[in-house]
Amino acid sequence: MIVATFGTFSSYAQLQKVDQEVFGMDCAPCAYGLERGLKKMDGLQNVRVSLNDGKAYLELSKNNSLSLKQIQEEVKKNGFSAKKAEVVIEGKLISKDDKTEIQTDTETYSVIKDASNGLSSKLKPGTVKVKGIVQNEDDKNLSGNWKIRLTEIL
């Protein structure tokens, strides 16, 4: 019974979509090279890099095991800097000591309490699916623990 419950959780606790800001792309061959590098990663269903927007748009396949850290490391490996990202994640909501976190199989997202939209107070215990902006981290210190400002509960 426990194994079945855990297996159900792990199949849904994941990163599902990432719109990653990329700093340093200044030509079409740069964007093309980054797109090719990202497409080599297992777990991506659709990849599009836009030089005009300065972003990589990633849709992840079901039951993927990718992390935002891995994606940002791939951006860095291709010679660019990964900035903030808009993500869709599904994970387990953990509330303790006045902190709210969403845990996926690979990462933890600390929810920034934002009084202007009140979304963090509307989260219910259990599995949640949210959209939000993940704050920029220093490329040298990518930890897999992120701060996220919620923009929508899905």
LUMBA-482626 format. One line per 4 residues: number of its first residue (from 1); their letters; for each residue x negated, y negated, z of N, C-alpha, C. Coordinates in Angstrom, 1 decimal, padded with zeros to 4 digits, always signed. Each point is the difference from the previous one (the first is absolute). Layout:
NUM = A = X:Y:Z:X:Y:Z:X:Y:Z; ...
//
This chain:
1 = MIVA = -000.8:+001.2:+000.0:+000.8:-001.2:+000.0:-000.9:-001.3:+000.0; -001.0:+000.0:+000.8:-000.9:-001.2:+000.1:-000.7:-000.1:-001.3; -000.5:+001.0:-000.6:-000.7:-000.1:-001.3:+000.9:-000.5:-001.1; +001.2:+000.5:+000.0:+001.0:-000.5:-001.0:+000.3:-001.5:+000.2
5 = TFGT = +000.1:-000.4:+001.2:+000.3:-001.5:+000.3:-001.2:-000.8:-000.5; -001.2:+000.4:+000.4:-001.2:-000.7:-000.3:-000.2:+000.0:-001.6; +000.3:+001.1:-000.6:-000.2:+000.1:-001.5:+001.0:-001.0:-000.6; +001.2:-000.2:+000.5:+000.9:-000.9:-000.6:-000.5:-001.4:+000.2
9 = FSSY = -000.5:-000.3:+001.2:-000.5:-001.4:+000.2:-001.2:-000.3:-000.9; -000.9:+000.9:-000.2:-001.2:-000.3:-000.7:+000.3:-000.1:-001.5; +001.1:+000.6:-000.5:+000.3:-000.1:-001.4:+000.6:-001.4:-000.3; +000.4:-000.7:+001.0:+000.6:-001.3:-000.2:-000.8:-001.2:+000.5
13 = AQLQ = -001.0:+000.3:+000.9:-000.7:-001.1:+000.6:-001.2:-000.4:-000.9; +000.3:-001.0:-000.8:-001.0:-000.3:-001.0:+000.1:-001.4:-000.6; -001.0:-000.4:-000.7:+000.0:-001.2:-000.8:+000.7:+000.3:-001.3; +000.9:-000.9:-000.4:+000.8:+000.3:-001.2:-000.3:-000.9:-001.2
17 = KVDQ = -000.3:-001.3:+000.4:-000.2:-001.0:-001.1:-001.0:-001.0:+000.6; -000.9:-000.5:-000.9:-000.9:-001.0:+000.4:-000.2:-001.0:-001.2; +000.2:-001.3:+000.4:-000.3:-001.1:-000.9:-001.2:-000.7:+000.6; -001.2:+000.4:-000.4:-001.3:-000.4:+000.6:-000.6:-001.2:-000.7
21 = EVFG = -000.2:-001.1:+000.8:-000.7:-001.2:-000.6:-001.5:+000.4:-000.1; -000.5:-000.4:-001.2:-001.4:+000.3:-000.3:-000.7:-001.3:-000.3; -001.1:-000.3:+000.7:-000.8:-001.2:-000.2:-001.3:+000.4:-000.8; -000.3:-000.8:-001.0:-001.2:+000.2:-000.8:+000.2:+000.5:-001.4
25 = MDCA = +001.2:+000.3:-000.4:+000.3:+000.4:-001.4:+000.1:-001.3:-000.8; -000.9:-000.1:-001.0:+000.0:-001.2:-000.9:+000.0:+000.3:-001.5; +000.2:+001.3:-000.3:+000.0:+000.3:-001.5:+000.9:+001.3:-000.2; +000.5:+000.1:-001.2:+000.8:+001.2:-000.3:-000.8:+001.3:+000.2
29 = PCAY = -001.3:+000.1:-000.4:-000.7:+001.3:+000.3:-000.1:+000.3:+001.5; -000.1:-001.1:+000.8:+000.0:+000.3:+001.5:+001.3:+000.6:+000.4; +001.1:-000.5:-000.4:+001.3:+000.5:+000.4:+000.1:+001.5:-000.5; -000.4:+000.2:-001.3:+000.1:+001.3:-000.6:-000.9:+001.0:+000.8
33 = GLER = -001.2:-000.4:+000.4:-000.9:+000.9:+000.7:+000.6:+000.4:+001.4; +000.6:-001.0:+000.7:+000.7:+000.2:+001.3:+001.1:+001.0:-000.2; +000.8:-000.2:-001.0:+001.2:+000.8:-000.3:-000.5:+001.5:-000.2; -001.0:+000.2:-000.8:-000.5:+001.3:-000.3:-000.5:+000.6:+001.3
37 = GLKK = -000.7:-000.7:+000.9:-000.5:+000.5:+001.2:+001.1:+000.4:+001.0; +001.1:-000.8:+000.0:+001.1:+000.3:+000.9:+000.7:+001.3:-000.5; +000.2:+000.1:-001.3:+000.7:+001.1:-000.6:-000.7:+001.4:+000.3; -001.2:+000.0:+000.3:-000.7:+001.2:+000.4:+000.3:+000.5:+001.4
41 = MDGL = +000.7:-000.8:+000.8:+000.4:+000.4:+001.3:+001.2:+000.9:+000.0; -000.1:+001.1:+000.7:+001.1:+001.0:+000.2:+001.1:-000.7:+000.8; +001.2:+000.2:-000.5:+001.2:-000.5:+000.8:+000.6:-001.2:-000.6; -000.6:-000.6:-001.1:+000.6:-001.2:-000.6:+000.9:+000.5:-001.2
45 = QNVR = +001.2:-000.5:+000.0:+001.0:+000.3:-001.1:-000.1:-001.0:-001.1; -000.2:-001.3:+000.3:-000.1:-001.0:-001.0:-000.9:-001.1:+000.5; -000.9:-000.5:-000.9:-001.0:-001.0:+000.3:+000.0:-001.1:-001.1; +000.1:-001.2:+000.5:-000.1:-001.1:-001.0:-000.8:-001.1:+000.7
49 = VSLN = -001.0:-000.5:-000.7:-000.8:-001.1:+000.5:+000.2:-001.2:-000.9; +000.4:-001.2:+000.7:+000.3:-001.2:-000.8:-001.1:-001.0:+000.3; -000.7:-000.4:-001.0:-001.0:-001.1:+000.1:+000.7:-001.3:+000.4; +001.1:-000.3:-000.7:+000.7:-001.2:+000.2:+000.5:-000.2:+001.4
53 = DGKA = +000.5:+001.1:+000.6:+000.5:+000.0:+001.4:-001.1:+000.1:+001.0; -001.1:+000.6:-000.4:-001.1:+000.3:+001.0:+000.5:+001.1:+000.9; +000.7:+001.0:-000.5:+000.5:+001.1:+000.8:-000.1:+001.3:-000.7; +000.0:+001.1:+000.9:+000.2:+001.3:-000.5:+001.3:+000.5:+000.6
57 = YLEL = +000.8:+000.5:-000.9:+001.4:+000.5:+000.4:-000.1:+001.5:-000.1; +000.3:+000.6:+001.2:-000.2:+001.5:+000.1:+001.3:+000.6:+000.6; +000.5:+001.0:-000.7:+001.1:+000.8:+000.5:-000.6:+001.4:+000.3; +000.2:+000.5:+001.2:-000.5:+001.2:+000.4:+000.9:+001.2:-000.1
61 = SKNN = -000.5:+001.1:-000.3:+000.9:+001.2:-000.2:+000.5:+000.5:+001.3; +001.1:+000.8:+000.0:+000.5:+000.6:+001.2:-001.0:+000.9:+000.6; +000.0:+000.0:+001.3:-000.9:+000.9:+000.8:-001.5:-000.3:-000.3; -000.3:-001.3:-000.3:-001.4:-000.3:-000.2:-000.7:-000.1:+001.4
65 = SLSL = -001.3:+000.0:+000.0:-000.7:-000.1:+001.3:-001.0:-001.2:-000.1; +000.3:-001.0:-000.9:-000.8:-001.1:-000.1:+000.2:-001.0:+001.1; -001.0:-000.8:+000.3:+000.1:-001.0:+001.0:-000.3:-001.4:-000.6; +000.4:-001.0:+000.6:-000.3:-001.4:-000.5:-001.5:-000.2:+000.1
69 = KQIQ = -000.7:+000.6:+001.0:-001.4:-000.1:+000.1:-000.7:+000.6:-001.2; +000.4:+001.2:-000.5:-000.6:+000.6:-001.1:+000.2:-000.9:-001.3; +001.2:-000.5:-000.1:+000.3:-000.9:-001.2:-000.9:-001.2:+000.0; -000.1:-000.7:+001.2:-000.9:-001.1:+000.1:-001.5:+000.3:-000.2
73 = EEVK = -000.4:+001.2:+000.5:-001.4:+000.4:-000.3:-000.2:+000.2:-001.5; +000.9:+000.5:-000.7:-000.1:+000.2:-001.4:-000.1:-001.3:-000.7; +000.8:-001.0:+000.4:-000.1:-001.4:-000.6:-001.4:-000.5:+000.3; -000.5:+000.1:+001.2:-001.4:-000.4:+000.3:-001.0:+000.7:-000.8
77 = KNGF = +000.1:+001.3:-000.2:-000.9:+000.8:-000.7:-000.1:-000.5:-001.5; +001.1:-000.5:-000.5:+000.0:-000.6:-001.4:-000.5:-001.4:-000.1; -000.5:-000.5:+001.1:-000.6:-001.4:+000.0:+000.8:-001.1:+000.4; +001.2:+000.2:+000.6:+000.9:-001.0:+000.3:+000.3:+000.0:+001.5
81 = SAKK = +000.7:-001.0:+000.5:+000.4:-000.1:+001.4:+001.5:+000.2:+000.1; +000.5:+000.8:+000.9:+001.4:+000.3:+000.2:+000.5:-001.0:+001.0; +001.0:-000.8:-000.3:+000.6:-000.9:+001.0:+001.2:+000.6:+000.6; +001.0:-000.9:+000.3:+001.2:+000.5:+000.6:+000.8:+000.8:-001.0
85 = AEVV = +000.9:+000.9:+000.5:+000.7:+000.9:-000.9:+001.5:+000.0:+000.5; +000.9:+000.1:-001.0:+001.4:+000.3:+000.3:+000.2:+001.5:-000.1; +000.5:+000.6:+001.0:+000.1:+001.4:+000.0:+001.5:+000.5:+000.4; +000.3:+001.2:-000.5:+001.2:+000.7:+000.5:-000.6:+001.2:+000.7
89 = IEGK = +000.4:+000.2:+001.3:-000.5:+001.2:+000.7:+001.2:+000.6:+000.7; -000.1:+001.3:+000.2:+000.9:+000.7:+000.8:-000.8:+000.8:+001.1; +000.5:-000.2:+001.2:-000.8:+000.6:+001.1:+000.8:+000.1:+001.3; -000.7:+000.4:+001.0:+000.7:+000.2:+001.3:-000.2:-001.3:+000.8
93 = LISK = +001.1:-000.5:+000.5:+000.0:-001.2:+000.8:-000.4:+000.3:+001.5; -001.1:-000.6:+000.5:-000.4:+000.1:+001.3:+000.0:-001.3:+000.7; +000.7:-000.1:+001.1:+000.1:-001.2:+000.8:-000.5:+000.3:+001.4; -001.0:-000.8:+000.5:-000.5:+000.2:+001.3:-000.8:-001.3:+000.4
97 = DDKT = +000.2:-000.3:+001.3:-000.7:-001.2:+000.6:+000.2:-001.2:-000.9; +001.2:-000.3:-000.4:+000.4:-001.2:-000.8:-000.7:+000.0:-001.3; -000.5:+001.1:-000.5:-000.6:+000.1:-001.3:+000.9:+001.0:-000.9; +000.1:-000.4:-001.2:+000.7:+000.9:-001.0:-000.9:+000.4:-001.1
101 = EIQT = -000.1:+001.3:-000.2:-000.9:+000.5:-001.1:+000.8:+001.0:-000.8; -000.4:+000.0:-001.3:+000.5:+001.0:-000.9:-001.2:+000.9:-000.4; +000.2:+001.3:+000.2:-001.1:+000.9:-000.3:+000.4:+000.9:-001.2; -001.0:+000.1:-000.9:+000.1:+000.9:-001.1:-000.9:+001.2:+000.3
105 = DTET = -000.2:+000.9:-000.9:-000.9:+001.1:+000.2:-001.4:-000.5:+000.1; -000.3:-001.1:-000.7:-001.4:-000.4:-000.1:-000.4:-001.4:+000.7; +001.1:-000.8:+000.3:-000.3:-001.3:+000.6:+001.0:-000.5:+001.0; -000.4:-001.1:+000.6:+000.9:-000.6:+001.0:+000.2:-001.5:-000.4
109 = YSVI = +001.3:-000.4:+000.0:+000.3:-001.4:-000.4:+000.6:-000.7:+001.3; -000.6:-001.0:+000.5:+000.5:-000.7:+001.2:+000.9:-001.1:-000.5; +001.3:+000.0:+000.4:+001.0:-000.9:-000.5:-000.2:-001.4:+000.7; -000.2:-001.0:-000.8:-000.1:-001.4:+000.5:+001.4:-000.4:+000.3
113 = KDAS = +000.2:-000.4:+001.3:+001.4:-000.5:+000.3:+000.1:-001.4:-000.6; +001.1:-000.2:-000.8:+000.2:-001.2:-000.7:+001.4:-000.5:+000.3; +000.1:-001.0:+000.8:+001.3:-000.5:+000.5:+000.8:-000.6:-001.2; -000.7:-000.4:-001.1:+000.8:-000.7:-001.1:+000.9:+001.0:-000.7
117 = NGLS = -000.4:+001.3:-000.1:+000.8:+000.9:-000.7:+000.7:+001.1:+000.9; -000.5:+000.2:+001.2:+000.6:+000.9:+001.0:+000.0:+001.4:-000.4; -000.7:+000.4:-001.0:+000.0:+001.4:-000.5:-000.5:+001.0:+001.0; -001.1:-000.4:+000.7:-000.6:+001.0:+000.9:+000.9:+000.4:+001.1
121 = SKLK = +000.9:-000.9:+000.4:+001.0:+000.4:+001.0:+001.1:+000.9:-000.5; +000.2:+000.1:-001.3:+001.0:+000.8:-000.6:-000.4:+001.5:-000.3; -001.3:+000.3:+000.2:-000.5:+001.3:-000.2:+000.6:+001.0:+001.0; +000.3:+001.2:-000.5:+000.6:+001.0:+000.9:-001.1:+001.1:+000.1
125 = PGTV = +000.0:+000.7:+001.2:-000.9:+001.1:+000.2:+000.1:+001.1:-001.0; -001.1:+000.7:-000.3:+000.1:+001.1:-000.9:-000.8:-000.4:-001.3; +000.4:+000.6:-001.1:-000.7:-000.3:-001.3:+000.6:-001.3:-000.6; -000.9:-000.9:-000.4:+000.5:-001.2:-000.6:-000.7:-000.2:-001.4
129 = KVKG = +000.7:-000.8:-000.8:-000.6:-000.3:-001.3:+000.1:-001.5:-000.1; -001.2:-000.7:-000.2:-000.1:-001.4:+000.0:-000.8:-000.5:-001.1; +000.2:-001.3:-000.3:-000.8:-000.8:-001.0:-000.7:-001.1:+000.8; -001.2:-000.3:-000.2:-000.6:-001.1:+000.7:-001.4:-000.4:-000.6
133 = IVQN = -000.5:-001.0:+000.6:-001.3:-000.6:-000.5:-001.1:+000.5:+001.0; -000.9:+000.7:-000.4:-001.2:+000.4:+000.8:-001.0:-001.1:+000.0; -000.4:-000.4:+001.1:-001.0:-001.1:+000.2:-001.4:+000.5:-000.6; -000.7:-001.0:-000.5:-001.3:+000.2:-000.6:-001.0:+000.5:+001.1
137 = EDDK = -000.8:+001.0:-000.3:-001.1:+000.4:+000.9:-001.3:-000.2:-000.7; -001.0:-000.2:+000.8:-001.4:-000.1:-000.5:-000.3:+001.3:-000.8; -000.5:-000.2:-001.2:-000.3:+001.2:-000.8:-001.0:+000.9:+000.6; -000.9:-000.5:+000.9:-001.0:+000.8:+000.7:+000.5:+000.7:+001.2
141 = NLSG = +001.2:-000.3:+000.5:+000.5:+000.6:+001.2:+001.4:+000.6:-000.2; +000.3:+000.7:-001.1:+001.3:+000.6:-000.2:+000.2:+001.1:+000.9; +000.9:-000.1:+000.9:+000.2:+001.0:+001.1:+001.1:+001.0:-000.2; +001.0:-000.3:-000.8:+001.2:+000.8:-000.1:+001.1:-000.4:+001.1
145 = NWKI = -000.3:-001.0:+000.7:+001.0:-000.6:+001.0:+000.3:-001.4:-000.6; +001.2:-000.2:-000.4:+000.4:-001.2:-000.7:+001.0:-000.8:+000.8; +000.1:-001.3:-000.3:+001.0:-000.9:+000.5:+001.0:-000.2:-001.1; +001.3:+000.2:+000.2:+001.0:-000.2:-001.0:+001.1:-001.0:+000.4
149 = RLTE = +000.3:-000.9:-000.9:+001.1:-000.9:+000.2:+001.2:+000.5:-000.9; +001.0:+000.5:+000.7:+001.1:+000.6:-000.7:+000.8:-001.0:-000.9; +000.4:+000.4:-001.2:+000.8:-000.9:-000.8:+001.4:+000.7:-000.3; +000.1:+001.3:+000.2:+001.2:+000.7:-000.3:+000.0:+001.4:+000.7
153 = IL = +001.2:+000.4:+000.5:+000.2:+001.3:+000.5:+000.7:+000.7:-001.0; -000.5:+001.1:-000.5:+000.6:+000.7:-001.2:+000.8:+001.2:+000.5
//
